[in-house]
Amino acid sequence: MTISEIDTDYLIDDRLKKYIYIYISANKYLSLLKKHRRTDATIKTYSSILRVLIRTIGQIHGEDARLDSLTEEDIYKLIDIMPGKEETVKARINVLGGWMEYETGNNLPKRMKILWNKSEPNRTFISKEQYQTILGYARNDSERLIISFGSQMGLRMNEIVNITLDDISGNYLTIYGKGHGKGKVVEKEIPDNLMDMIGQYFYGERKNVKAADYDGNRLLLQNTRNHPSGIPITDNNIIQMYNRISEESGMHVTSHVMRRLYCTLLADDAGLRNDLDTLRRMMRHESIDTTLSCYLDANTERMQKAQEKLNDVFKSL
């Protein structure tokens, strides 16, 4: 559908046309709401919210932004930078979920089960000890591998599901990150223990899954009742896995939490807290603001030491 084919009664501000894909999608969504006999007041409210969403999504992804490119990380980033009080932001994210479900069939915000607090949305950080506990709830090698790709290499959920055997060369992994087509391509070294896990999975669990012709040579496969020959895992499989682990462990666990752990360990254990540009590059962020605001744990012990040093300063005055 082109702009000229959309119901012009409900066109969103044409100054947003530069975000052409989500601009057209939003107007199609408004046309659908009209067909479902929503009131003019409701349409006006949705139109206002969609304008904010278009601007904010465009702020993250630029003029080529698309809904099917949004990840969990993007949703949390939207929450961070979107203006308004928490209840207002929450309402907008709910609208985004309905819009995404219409456009892609996937209500990602709803599936994420975002925890909203009085001050800010969930910012769960876990310790190394908690991480070991979480690994203990993995039911098989593929689940341990999914968790480890996030925590040891900082991979996003959609990057994990799309890993192919061809992407692994020696002990290096080619990662196709966010962006259209194959996205931004980087090559990262695979940690030795993660290489061992890949080998254990490949020659064990995966060997027992008969790969189908349409699996795209994916690394992570699954058997299902409807597909006994094996199909690639999906984002939804990973979300369901983390939801199950969250319920069993009593901790809030997501792929986003694993990336936060990766970032915090890079900063504290790998010594990158004073080398922010390298930290940003390791996280594959465009802006250090994203790294600092969404991924880095303040660390209570370090805060206490800083306060003690400050106390000493004032004692010496």
Summary of the structure (lengths in Angstrom):
residues: 317
radius of gyration: 21.8
end to end distance: 70.6
largest distance: 74.2
contacts: 901
relative contact order: 0.09
helix: 59%
strand: 6%
